[in-house]
Amino acid sequence: MSAASSLETLRAIGIEAISAQTHIAPSNVRALLEGDYEKFSAVQFSGFVTIIEREFDLDLGELRRHFEQLGPEPELPFSKQEDDPFANAVRARKKQRYGVAVLSGLLLIVIVITYLVLGGKNKEQKIELNNTAIEKAKANMAKSVVPSSEGTRAEAEAIQDTHQSEAAEAVLEPEAVHYDDVIIRPRTKVWLGVIDAQTHERLTRTTDEPWRLDGSKEWLIVTGHGLLSLECGGVDASFSQRERLLFLYENGRCRQIDTEEFKARNRGRIW
């Protein structure tokens, strides 16, 4: 079937019927049928066309080629988000781990130098270096480095990462892991799709009410537009864009991902 025939078939089906079956906003369906492609990014256009082809068993390859002639795909809006709260939170934790690792290394150097200097001046004087002394020193350092609860968790992880030397190894009691639920808060009515990253079970909802997801699971999240906020992994992030958003939630943390990673984690499918 040609592109023109496919478009005529879709026009005959009607905008509302197409929107109801595909969950694509009526305004976007209308733009596709009328050839108003400038409002779409390449990712949006490809995603909408793929859904329509699958749901109505049509070949819209000619539309894809026409869209590609309009120009190169714009850069993803989140590829250089300096203010991405999820990325900032990850960078902050990395800085905290690096700081603790540096302080731990400096502490060990000071102890070794002190031992060598005092040992040279008085051979009869012995300084006993043992795990208990080092544990006490690192415990005191841990109390003064990061005051926040989130920083404490990051610090504990960093200390465990520095246990490469038996002399510096500290015995820490593991903290109980608590996962907060993920809450999607739309500011206006939006289509939402979530996929259980383990079972690949799919759930959809069109709503303007908050949607709470079990924080102990792993989720792939896709939204119809970006006028919403996401409470996830202890961070409440707000978004204001017309394009859809893609997220991955795993191990109690959220991050925004691109189409390629979403497909890779969803068996090659965008939905």
N, C-alpha and C positions, 0 to 999 in steps of 0.2 A: 504494500500500500504506500503511495507517495505521501510526501509531507503535507501537500494540499488536501489530499483525501483524509489524512489523519486529523488535520485541523478541522475540516468540515464535520467529521465524526464527533469530535470533542465539542464543537459548537452546538451540534444537534443534541448532545447529552445535556448541555447546559452548565453554566458556571456553578450554580448552587449544588447540583448533583455531584459534580466533580469535586468541589470543596468538601462535601459531606463524606465522600468515600476516601479521599486522600488526606484530609485534614490540612490541606493547603488553604491559606486565607483566600476568600473570594477575590480580593483586590489583586492578589498575585496570579490567580487563575486567569482573571480578565486581562492582565498585562501579557501573559503568555499567549493567549489566543489572539490578542490584537497586535502582537509583534513589538510591544513596548519593552524591549530587553534592557534598556539603559539603566533601569532601576535595580537590576540584579547584578550581583557579583557572579563570577564564573562558578563558584562553589554552589551558590543558591540555585542558579539556573540548572546546573547539572543534576542537583538533588531533586528539584521539582520535576524535571523531565523524566528522570529515572523512576520516580514514584508513579507518575501518570502512565508511563509505558507498562510498568508492571501491573498496575491495577486494571488497565483497560486493554492490555495485550496489543499495543500499538508500537509501530516503529517510527520514532521521531528523530532519526539520525540526521535528516536534512536540516531540522531546526538547530541541532547541535553545531553543524558545520557553518550555518549562517551566523550563529552567535559568535563562533570562534573568529569569524572575519571582522567582527566589530572591534577587536583589539585584544591585547594580552590581559590575562587574569590579574586583577589588582591584588596587592599584598593583603594577606589576611589581617583583619583589624586588630587581632590580638597578638600578632607576631612580634611587635615591638612595644608592647604595653609596659611602659616604665612604672605605671601606677597600679599594675595588677597586684591586688592584695595577697593572692595566693603565692605568686612568685616572690613578693617582698618577704612574706613569712618564711619561705624556704631559705632565702638568702640570709635572713636574720639568724636562723638556726645554724646555718653553715658558719657564719661569722663567730657565733658563740662557741661552736665546737673548735674552731681554729684557735680562738683566744685561749680556751682552756688547755688545748694541746700545747700551745707555746709556753704558757705559764708552768705546765707540768714539766716540760723539758728544761726550762730555766731553773726550776727548783732542784731537779736532779743534778744539773751542772754545778750549782752552788754547793750542794752536799758533797759531791765528789771533790771539788777544789778545796773545800774546807778540810776534808779528810786528808788530802795529800799534803796541804800546808802544815797542818798541825802534826801530822805523822812525821814530817821531815824535821821539825823543831824538837820534838820529844818522842823518840822511838818507843819509850816505855809507856807513853800514853796511847791508849787505844780507844777508838771511837767505834762503837758497835752500830753498824747499819743493818737494820732488819726491816722486814715487811711491816711490822707494827708501827715503827717510827714514821715510815713513809705514809702509811695509811692515815695516821693522825695529821700529818702535815697536809695531805691532800684533802682530808675532811675539812680542816680549817679553811683552806683555800676555797673549797666548794661553797662554804657558807657565805663568803664575801664577794664572789664573782657575779652571780646573777640572782637578783631578789625575786623575780617573778616566778609563778608556778610553771609557766611554759618554758622559761629559761632554765629552771631547775631540771626539767625533763631532758632538755637538750644537753645540759651540762653532764648529766649522768651518762647519756649516750656517748658523749665525747670522751669522758674518762674511760669508759669501757673500751673505746677504740684505741686508746693509747697504751693498752696493756700488752705491748709487744715485749717488754722486758719483765722478767720475773721479779726483779728488785722493785719495780714500780707498780706491780699489780695490786689493786685494791679490791677488797671483798665488799660488794654492794648488794644489798637486798633488792631484788627486782620489784619495780613498782607495778601495781595492778593497772592494766590497760582499760581505759573507759572510752567508749566511742559514743559521741553525741549524735543524735539523729540529724539527717540532712533535711533542711526545710527550704522549699522553693516558694518565694513570695511574689506572685505577679502583681504589677501595678495596674494592669488591664487584662482583659480576657486573652488567653494565649493557649495554643496547643502545646502540650508537654508529652514527651515520650521518654520512658526510662526502661533500661534493659539490665537485668541481673547479669553481671559480668561472669558469673560462674555457670548458671543454668541457661542463660540467654533467653529467659522468659521476658516477654515484652508487655509493658503496660502503657496505656495512653489515657490522657485526660485533657479536656478543653475547659478551662476554668479561670476565674479571677480570684480564687480562694487559695490560701497556702496549702501546699502538699508536703507531707512529712514522710520521709523514707527511712527505713531501718538502718541506723548507722553501723550495725555490726556486719552488714553485707557490703559487697562491692557493686557499684552502679556505673553504667554509661547513661548520660543524660543529654537529650537534645531538645531544644526549645524552638517554637515557631518564630519568636522574635526575642529581642534582648531587653524589653522594658520590664525588668524584674530584679529582685535581689536574691542572693543565695547564702543561706547560713550553713556553713560547712567547715568541719575541721577546726572549730573554734574561731573562725573568721566569718564576718558578715560582710559580703561584698555586694555592691550595687552596680547595675549595668544600665545603660541608656543607649540602645542602638536598635535599628530596625532589622538588622540581620539576625539570623538564628545563632545560637550559642551551643557549643559542644563541651561537655565536661566529663572528667573521669574522677570517681571517688573510690579510693582504696586505702586500706590501712589507716583509716581515720582522717585522711587528708583529701582535699579537692585540688584539681588543677584544670585549667582550660586547655583543650587539645584541638588539633586540626583534623581535617577530614581523613587524611591518610592514617593517622593513629587510631581514629575512631573505627575505620573500616578494618584495620588490622586486628583490633580487639573484638570486632563483631562479625567475624567470619567473612570479611570482604564486603559487608553491606553497610550503607549509611543509615538504614533503618530495618 
